[in-house]
Amino acid sequence: MSLLSILSDQQKVKAYYNDKSATIHLENKLEEYFSTSRHRPTVILCIGTDRSTGDSLGPLTGSFLMRLSIPQLTVIGTLDEPVHATNLNESLNFIHNSFFNPYILAIDACLGKLDSVGHITLASGPLKPGAGVHKNLPSVGEAHLTGIVNVGGFMEYMVLQNTRLSLVWNMAESIGNLLSKAYIRSRI
């Protein structure tokens, strides 16, 4: 594990998506989050759209998780039924009307610096979806995972449209595996 492949502090863990030794830290932190909320319903809220390659990280992750059919884990936001800017409030209302005191972990794509592309960041606290493309959406979650899918700073919509599907697909698969392993271990 290189020093650049994982960064962590008490509130945030960041690792390159295919660095196995670094992603173990993400998995352990996720297990810790899931364990502390063990007696609450867990909802994984995967935000994004299938109409933009770069922004499809959330729905792809949700679809991977749905295929695993993990008992007592609710996944909202898939390729078939994405959660995005126009239905985020509706999805949040559904969650809060369907579950008592849910533990929500939000997942979304984001843009970052060139040397951070391919990194997954796990942090406690709510996610502010759409911030990278200047959208004013409600914050969501008690913790969140973001995948840095491309470089930000200029023409964000165009950058998201021209993000490599291979990277997004592999990151989504990695996040799905991390989440499933951590969740199952926290329930044993």
Summary of the structure (lengths in Angstrom):
residues: 188
radius of gyration: 15.1
end to end distance: 28.2
largest distance: 45.7
contacts: 619
relative contact order: 0.21
helix: 41%
strand: 24%
